[in-house]
Amino acid sequence: MSETSRNTRPVALANWLLVVATMVVLMVAVGGITRLTESGLSITQWKPITGAIPPLTESAWQAEFDLYKATGEYKHVTGPAGMDLAAFKFIFFWEWFHRLLGRLIGLAFALPLAWFWIRGAIPQGYKWRLVALLALGGLQGVFGWFMVRSGLAGTMTDVSHFWLSIHLLTALFTLGGLVWTALDLRQLARGNSRPARWVFTASWAGGILFIQLLLGAWVAGLNAGLASDTWPLMQGRLVPEYDSSRGFLYAITHDPFLIHFLHRWWAWVAVVALVVMARRVKPLARPASIAIHSAFGTQILLGIATVWTGVALWVAVAHQVVGALLVASFAWGAHALGRRS
């Protein structure tokens, strides 16, 4: 056995990646709180280094508040509602904490990666994957700023739901990559040097799940969860009225009533896809199959509860967190299918 192979630490690497994956799930939760409390536009500048320190004096707080007062959100939404400095500090905290957690995740990934790299602990073929995951994390931060900037333009009172979906889906894709790579490393530690393959079942089931996640991100970005507080009907009917004056393509990407409707009913298409996938996973990795079933079952119940409660904060956040756990469970199941191949 070569010196390099003796130095590799696949189990330690896998555990580290799963810790980072847990931090990403926490990041999704904090991001959900930030969105639901309308905190995302409270910090109007992107300062990757100095921005880690919040305002420390009343004059510094007032300066940040004055910057926020120049936004369309303040002029047309929160300002007329009577926001004062104390209320601004509340929304500022969540956006600041969200950005701080992003920085901590970056450090929690970059510093151990450098240490493992210098020690020669990374197995052959995994360096490029780990660098790609680090790059995804950096890209996530850039997308987050583009999202915020979209809400600061002109008279905008909110961020673009397109940028919000890119920001969220990149986080979920990164989460899946972390779980998949950790599982490959666990297999390597058991003597199976061949990484799992991406199989056809994962492609079509993942495509259906992707559409549901995209619709969910658009629901969040457009506040479309407030389009109805009843289930299964909306506005007393199965298919709600929506604005079709600009054509169906515009409506399906912008109308909150139609997007809410599609999100709540495409969920059942996703359920069928995940049940089929989980049944195929069961003989190979029963815990992964149980995780998939548990995640989508809980997610459906929380989705209905989110509607019935009028998008109560903690119910809606739980709905988003379980969505992230569903992605992690999906990656686990897809990996099991890929090992068989």
C-alpha positions as CSV (number, residue, x, y, z in Angstrom):
1,M,0.0,0.0,0.0
2,S,1.4,3.4,-1.0
3,E,2.0,6.2,1.5
4,T,-0.7,8.3,-0.1
5,S,-3.3,5.5,0.3
6,R,-2.4,4.9,3.9
7,N,-2.9,8.6,4.6
8,T,-6.4,8.9,3.2
9,R,-9.2,9.3,5.6
10,P,-12.5,8.6,3.8
11,V,-14.6,8.2,7.0
12,A,-13.4,11.4,8.4
13,L,-14.1,13.2,5.1
14,A,-17.6,11.7,5.0
15,N,-18.4,12.8,8.5
16,W,-17.1,16.3,7.8
17,L,-19.3,16.6,4.7
18,L,-22.3,15.4,6.6
19,V,-21.7,18.1,9.3
20,V,-21.5,20.7,6.5
21,A,-24.7,19.3,5.0
22,T,-26.4,19.7,8.4
23,M,-25.3,23.4,8.4
24,V,-26.8,23.8,4.9
25,V,-30.1,22.5,6.2
26,L,-29.9,25.1,9.0
27,M,-29.0,27.7,6.4
28,V,-32.2,26.8,4.5
29,A,-34.2,27.2,7.8
30,V,-32.7,30.6,8.5
31,G,-33.3,31.6,4.8
32,G,-36.9,30.7,5.2
33,I,-37.2,32.8,8.3
34,T,-35.5,35.7,6.5
35,R,-38.0,35.4,3.7
36,L,-41.1,35.0,5.8
37,T,-40.2,38.0,8.0
38,E,-39.5,40.2,4.9
39,S,-35.9,40.7,6.2
40,G,-34.0,40.1,2.9
41,L,-33.7,43.7,1.8
42,S,-32.7,45.1,5.2
43,I,-29.0,45.0,4.3
44,T,-28.5,46.9,1.1
45,Q,-24.8,46.4,0.6
46,W,-22.6,43.3,0.0
47,K,-19.5,43.4,2.2
48,P,-18.2,39.8,2.3
49,I,-15.5,40.6,5.0
50,T,-16.6,43.7,7.0
51,G,-20.3,42.8,6.7
52,A,-19.7,40.0,9.3
53,I,-19.8,42.7,12.0
54,P,-23.2,44.2,12.7
55,P,-23.7,47.9,13.6
56,L,-22.3,48.6,17.1
57,T,-23.5,52.1,17.8
58,E,-26.8,53.9,17.5
59,S,-25.4,56.1,14.8
60,A,-24.3,53.1,12.8
61,W,-27.7,51.6,13.2
62,Q,-29.3,54.8,12.0
63,A,-27.0,54.9,9.0
64,E,-28.1,51.3,8.0
65,F,-31.7,52.3,8.5
66,D,-31.3,55.3,6.3
67,L,-30.0,53.1,3.5
68,Y,-33.0,50.8,3.9
69,K,-35.3,53.8,3.7
70,A,-34.1,54.4,0.2
71,T,-35.5,51.0,-0.9
72,G,-38.9,50.5,-2.6
73,E,-39.9,48.1,0.1
74,Y,-39.6,50.7,2.8
75,K,-41.2,53.5,0.7
76,H,-44.2,51.4,-0.4
77,V,-44.6,48.6,2.2
78,T,-42.8,48.8,5.6
79,G,-42.5,52.6,5.8
80,P,-46.2,53.4,5.4
81,A,-46.9,50.6,7.9
82,G,-44.9,52.6,10.5
83,M,-41.6,50.7,10.8
84,D,-39.3,52.2,13.4
85,L,-35.6,51.6,14.2
86,A,-36.5,48.8,16.7
87,A,-38.5,46.9,14.0
88,F,-35.7,47.5,11.5
89,K,-33.2,45.9,13.9
90,F,-35.3,42.8,14.0
91,I,-35.4,42.2,10.3
92,F,-31.7,43.3,10.0
93,F,-30.8,40.5,12.5
94,W,-32.2,37.7,10.3
95,E,-30.6,38.9,7.1
96,W,-27.3,39.4,9.0
97,F,-27.5,36.0,10.6
98,H,-28.3,34.4,7.3
99,R,-25.2,36.0,5.7
100,L,-23.1,35.1,8.8
101,L,-24.1,31.5,8.6
102,G,-23.2,31.5,4.9
103,R,-19.7,32.7,5.9
104,L,-19.4,30.1,8.6
105,I,-20.3,27.3,6.2
106,G,-17.7,28.6,3.8
107,L,-15.0,28.4,6.5
108,A,-16.3,25.0,7.8
109,F,-15.7,23.7,4.3
110,A,-12.6,25.6,3.1
111,L,-10.4,25.2,6.2
112,P,-10.9,21.4,6.7
113,L,-10.5,20.9,2.9
114,A,-7.2,22.7,3.0
115,W,-6.1,20.6,6.0
116,F,-7.1,17.3,4.4
117,W,-5.5,18.3,1.2
118,I,-2.1,19.2,2.9
119,R,-2.2,16.0,4.9
120,G,-2.8,13.9,1.7
121,A,-6.0,12.6,3.3
122,I,-8.2,13.0,0.2
123,P,-8.5,9.8,-1.8
124,Q,-7.7,9.8,-5.5
125,G,-10.5,11.2,-7.7
126,Y,-12.2,13.2,-4.9
127,K,-10.2,16.5,-5.0
128,W,-12.1,17.9,-8.0
129,R,-15.4,17.0,-6.4
130,L,-14.6,18.7,-3.2
131,V,-13.4,21.8,-5.1
132,A,-16.6,21.8,-7.1
133,L,-18.7,21.7,-3.9
134,L,-16.6,24.6,-2.5
135,A,-17.2,26.6,-5.8
136,L,-20.9,25.9,-5.5
137,G,-20.9,27.3,-2.1
138,G,-19.2,30.5,-3.3
139,L,-21.7,30.7,-6.2
140,Q,-24.5,30.4,-3.8
141,G,-23.3,33.6,-2.1
142,V,-23.1,35.4,-5.4
143,F,-26.6,34.3,-6.3
144,G,-27.8,35.5,-2.9
145,W,-26.5,39.0,-3.6
146,F,-28.0,39.0,-7.1
147,M,-31.3,38.1,-5.5
148,V,-31.0,40.9,-3.0
149,R,-29.9,43.4,-5.7
150,S,-33.0,42.5,-7.7
151,G,-35.2,43.8,-4.9
152,L,-33.2,47.1,-4.6
153,A,-33.8,48.1,-8.2
154,G,-36.1,51.0,-8.9
155,T,-39.5,50.7,-7.2
156,M,-39.2,47.0,-6.5
157,T,-40.8,46.0,-3.2
158,D,-39.5,42.5,-3.1
159,V,-36.7,40.3,-4.6
160,S,-37.1,38.5,-7.9
161,H,-38.8,35.1,-7.4
162,F,-36.6,33.9,-10.2
163,W,-33.4,34.8,-8.4
164,L,-34.8,33.4,-5.2
165,S,-35.4,30.1,-6.9
166,I,-31.9,30.0,-8.2
167,H,-30.5,30.8,-4.8
168,L,-32.6,28.1,-3.0
169,L,-32.2,25.4,-5.7
170,T,-28.4,25.9,-5.7
171,A,-28.4,25.4,-2.0
172,L,-30.4,22.2,-2.3
173,F,-28.3,20.9,-5.2
174,T,-25.2,21.5,-3.0
175,L,-26.9,19.7,-0.2
176,G,-27.5,16.7,-2.5
177,G,-23.9,16.8,-3.7
178,L,-22.6,16.8,-0.1
179,V,-24.7,13.8,0.9
180,W,-23.8,11.9,-2.3
181,T,-20.1,12.5,-1.9
182,A,-20.2,11.5,1.8
183,L,-21.9,8.2,0.8
184,D,-19.3,7.5,-1.8
185,L,-16.6,8.0,0.7
186,R,-18.3,5.7,3.2
187,Q,-18.4,3.0,0.5
188,L,-14.7,3.6,-0.2
189,A,-13.9,3.0,3.4
190,R,-15.7,-0.3,3.1
191,G,-13.5,-1.3,0.2
192,N,-15.8,-0.4,-2.6
193,S,-13.7,2.0,-4.7
194,R,-16.2,2.5,-7.5
195,P,-18.4,5.6,-7.0
196,A,-22.2,5.2,-7.4
197,R,-23.6,6.0,-10.8
198,W,-26.5,8.3,-11.6
199,V,-29.3,6.1,-12.9
200,F,-32.4,6.6,-15.0
201,T,-34.9,6.3,-12.1
202,A,-33.1,9.1,-10.3
203,S,-33.3,11.2,-13.5
204,W,-37.0,11.1,-14.0
205,A,-38.0,11.1,-10.3
206,G,-35.5,13.9,-9.7
207,G,-36.9,15.9,-12.6
208,I,-40.4,15.7,-11.1
209,L,-39.0,16.7,-7.7
210,F,-37.1,19.6,-9.2
211,I,-40.3,21.0,-10.7
212,Q,-42.0,20.8,-7.3
213,L,-39.1,22.5,-5.6
214,L,-39.0,25.2,-8.3
215,L,-42.7,25.9,-7.8
216,G,-42.2,26.0,-4.1
217,A,-39.5,28.6,-4.5
218,W,-41.8,30.7,-6.7
219,V,-44.6,30.4,-4.1
220,A,-42.2,31.8,-1.5
221,G,-40.9,34.5,-3.8
222,L,-44.4,35.7,-4.8
223,N,-45.9,35.3,-1.3
224,A,-48.3,32.9,-3.1
225,G,-48.8,30.9,0.0
226,L,-51.3,33.7,1.0
227,A,-53.3,33.1,-2.2
228,S,-55.5,30.7,-0.2
229,D,-56.0,29.5,3.3
230,T,-58.3,26.6,2.4
231,W,-57.5,23.1,1.2
232,P,-58.2,21.3,-1.1
233,L,-60.3,24.1,-2.7
234,M,-59.1,27.6,-3.6
235,Q,-61.6,30.4,-3.7
236,G,-64.3,27.8,-3.2
237,R,-63.3,25.9,-6.4
238,L,-60.7,23.4,-7.5
239,V,-59.0,25.6,-10.1
240,P,-58.8,29.2,-8.9
241,E,-59.2,32.3,-11.1
242,Y,-56.0,33.8,-12.3
243,D,-54.8,36.6,-14.6
244,S,-54.5,35.2,-18.1
245,S,-54.5,38.6,-19.8
246,R,-50.7,38.3,-20.7
247,G,-50.9,34.7,-21.8
248,F,-50.6,31.3,-20.1
249,L,-46.7,31.4,-20.1
250,Y,-46.7,34.6,-18.2
251,A,-49.3,33.4,-15.8
252,I,-47.6,30.1,-15.1
253,T,-44.4,32.0,-14.1
254,H,-45.9,35.1,-12.4
255,D,-49.4,34.6,-11.2
256,P,-49.5,33.7,-7.5
257,F,-52.9,31.9,-7.7
258,L,-51.9,29.7,-10.5
259,I,-48.4,28.9,-9.1
260,H,-50.0,28.1,-5.7
261,F,-52.4,25.8,-7.4
262,L,-49.7,24.0,-9.4
263,H,-47.5,23.6,-6.3
264,R,-50.2,22.0,-4.2
265,W,-51.3,19.5,-6.9
266,W,-47.9,18.8,-8.6
267,A,-47.0,17.6,-5.1
268,W,-49.0,14.4,-5.7
269,V,-47.2,13.7,-9.0
270,A,-44.0,14.0,-6.9
271,V,-45.4,11.6,-4.3
272,V,-46.1,9.0,-6.9
273,A,-42.6,9.4,-8.4
274,L,-41.0,9.1,-4.9
275,V,-43.1,6.1,-3.9
276,V,-42.0,4.3,-7.1
277,M,-38.3,5.3,-6.5
278,A,-38.5,4.3,-2.8
279,R,-39.9,0.9,-3.6
280,R,-36.9,0.3,-5.9
281,V,-34.6,1.5,-3.2
282,K,-36.1,-0.6,-0.4
283,P,-34.3,-4.0,-1.2
284,L,-31.0,-2.1,-1.5
285,A,-31.1,0.3,1.4
286,R,-34.3,0.1,3.6
287,P,-33.4,3.1,5.8
288,A,-33.1,5.3,2.7
289,S,-36.5,4.1,1.5
290,I,-38.0,4.9,5.0
291,A,-36.4,8.3,4.9
292,I,-37.9,9.2,1.5
293,H,-41.4,8.0,2.6
294,S,-41.1,9.9,5.9
295,A,-39.9,13.1,4.3
296,F,-42.5,13.4,1.6
297,G,-45.3,12.3,4.0
298,T,-44.3,15.0,6.5
299,Q,-43.8,17.5,3.8
300,I,-47.4,17.0,2.4
301,L,-48.9,17.4,5.9
302,L,-46.8,20.5,6.6
303,G,-47.8,22.0,3.2
304,I,-51.5,21.6,4.0
305,A,-50.9,23.0,7.5
306,T,-49.0,26.0,6.0
307,V,-52.1,26.8,3.9
308,W,-54.6,26.3,6.7
309,T,-52.6,28.5,9.2
310,G,-52.3,31.3,6.7
311,V,-48.5,30.7,6.3
312,A,-47.7,30.7,10.1
313,L,-44.0,31.4,10.4
314,W,-42.8,28.2,12.1
315,V,-45.1,25.9,10.1
316,A,-43.9,27.4,6.9
317,V,-40.2,27.2,8.0
318,A,-40.7,23.5,9.0
319,H,-42.2,22.9,5.5
320,Q,-39.1,24.4,3.9
321,V,-36.7,22.4,6.2
322,V,-38.4,19.1,5.5
323,G,-38.1,20.0,1.8
324,A,-34.3,20.1,2.3
325,L,-34.4,16.8,4.2
326,L,-36.4,15.3,1.3
327,V,-33.6,16.3,-1.1
328,A,-31.0,14.7,1.2
329,S,-33.2,11.5,1.4
330,F,-33.6,11.5,-2.3
331,A,-29.8,11.8,-2.8
332,W,-29.4,8.8,-0.3
333,G,-31.9,6.7,-2.3
334,A,-30.5,7.7,-5.7
335,H,-27.0,6.7,-4.4
336,A,-28.3,3.3,-3.3
337,L,-29.7,2.7,-6.8
338,G,-26.4,3.9,-8.3
339,R,-24.4,1.5,-6.2
340,R,-26.4,-1.4,-7.7
341,S,-25.5,-0.2,-11.2
